[in-house]
Structure formats: structure tokens, C-alpha cells
Amino acid sequence: MIPEGTSEIETTVRAVLVDVLALAPERVAAFRADTPLFGALPELDSMAVAGVLTELEDRLGIVIEDDEVDGEMLETFGALVTFAAGKALV
């Protein structure tokens, strides 16, 4: 579940996935909280993860430490939004 009050962050995460992974905007617009990401999207390989996280840092003005990056935060769209919101709303 995506936390309340995070629609701007959710919009930013969607835009990053479109821009960095070159996914169709319509495809990303259909992502729900339980949509699987890492391991389910061929475009989101280990190299692309770095690009996605760097772009999230830039657009949200956050810092993601290496030890915060794990499979859980990238497991689903909702998990990624929740993680980004937790960093941005601190």
C-alpha cells in the first residue's frame, strides 16, 4: 500500500521509471502498489537500479545510502514509492 499524501512522490517515481528505463508512460501509469519491479521488469536490471536511484535522489532532493538499497525496496512499485516517501518526507 502506498502511504497517503505521497501523490507527488508517486508521480516522480513514475516519471523516473519512464525516463530512466524508457518504459511507455501508459505502462507505468497502470502500475499499482503491488506491481512487481526488480526481477519482473527486464529493463530494471542491476545497472538500471543505479540510474533509477540516482535520478530519484536528484528529483526528490534525497540521499540514498548504499546500505539502504536492498531487494525489498525494489520488489514492488509501492515499496519503491514508500521508500522514496520515507526519505523525502523526513
C-alpha positions as CSV (number, residue, x, y, z in Angstrom):
1,M,0.0,0.0,0.0
2,I,1.2,3.5,-0.9
3,P,1.1,6.0,2.0
4,E,-1.4,8.8,2.0
5,G,-0.1,12.2,1.0
6,T,2.6,10.9,-1.3
7,S,1.0,11.5,-4.7
8,E,3.7,14.0,-5.7
9,I,6.4,11.4,-4.8
10,E,4.4,8.7,-6.6
11,T,4.3,10.9,-9.7
12,T,8.0,11.5,-9.5
13,V,8.8,7.8,-9.2
14,R,6.6,7.0,-12.2
15,A,8.4,9.7,-14.2
16,V,11.8,8.3,-13.2
17,L,10.8,4.8,-14.4
18,V,9.6,6.2,-17.7
19,D,12.7,8.4,-18.2
20,V,15.4,6.1,-17.0
21,L,14.1,2.7,-18.1
22,A,12.5,4.0,-21.3
23,L,9.2,2.4,-20.4
24,A,6.0,3.5,-22.1
25,P,4.2,6.1,-19.9
26,E,0.9,4.2,-20.3
27,R,2.5,1.1,-19.0
28,V,3.9,2.9,-15.9
29,A,0.6,4.7,-15.4
30,A,-1.0,1.3,-14.9
31,F,1.4,0.3,-12.1
32,R,-0.3,-0.4,-8.8
33,A,1.3,-0.7,-5.4
34,D,1.7,-4.4,-5.8
35,T,3.1,-4.3,-9.3
36,P,6.4,-6.2,-9.2
37,L,9.6,-4.4,-10.3
38,F,13.0,-5.9,-9.8
39,G,13.1,-9.3,-11.3
40,A,9.9,-8.7,-13.2
41,L,10.8,-5.9,-15.4
42,P,13.7,-6.9,-17.8
43,E,14.5,-3.1,-18.1
44,L,15.2,-2.9,-14.4
45,D,18.5,-4.8,-14.2
46,S,21.3,-4.2,-11.7
47,M,22.8,-1.5,-13.8
48,A,19.5,0.3,-14.3
49,V,18.9,0.3,-10.5
50,A,21.8,2.7,-10.0
51,G,20.3,5.1,-12.6
52,V,16.9,5.0,-11.1
53,L,18.2,5.6,-7.6
54,T,20.4,8.5,-8.7
55,E,17.6,10.1,-10.6
56,L,15.3,9.8,-7.5
57,E,18.0,11.4,-5.4
58,D,18.2,14.3,-7.9
59,R,14.5,14.9,-8.4
60,L,13.5,14.4,-4.8
61,G,16.5,16.1,-3.2
62,I,17.3,13.0,-1.1
63,V,20.4,10.9,-0.4
64,I,20.1,7.1,-0.6
65,E,22.9,5.4,1.3
66,D,24.3,2.1,-0.2
67,D,23.3,0.2,2.9
68,E,19.6,1.2,2.4
69,V,19.5,-0.4,-1.1
70,D,18.0,-3.9,-1.0
71,G,15.7,-6.2,-2.9
72,E,12.7,-5.3,-0.7
73,M,12.7,-1.6,-1.6
74,L,12.7,-2.5,-5.3
75,E,10.3,-5.5,-5.0
76,T,7.2,-3.6,-6.0
77,F,6.2,-0.2,-7.2
78,G,4.5,0.5,-3.8
79,A,7.7,-0.5,-1.9
80,L,9.8,1.9,-4.0
81,V,7.3,4.8,-3.5
82,T,7.1,4.1,0.2
83,F,10.9,4.1,0.4
84,A,11.2,7.3,-1.5
85,A,8.4,9.0,0.5
86,G,10.2,7.9,3.7
87,K,13.3,9.6,2.6
88,A,11.7,12.7,1.1
89,L,9.3,13.4,3.9
90,V,11.9,13.3,6.7
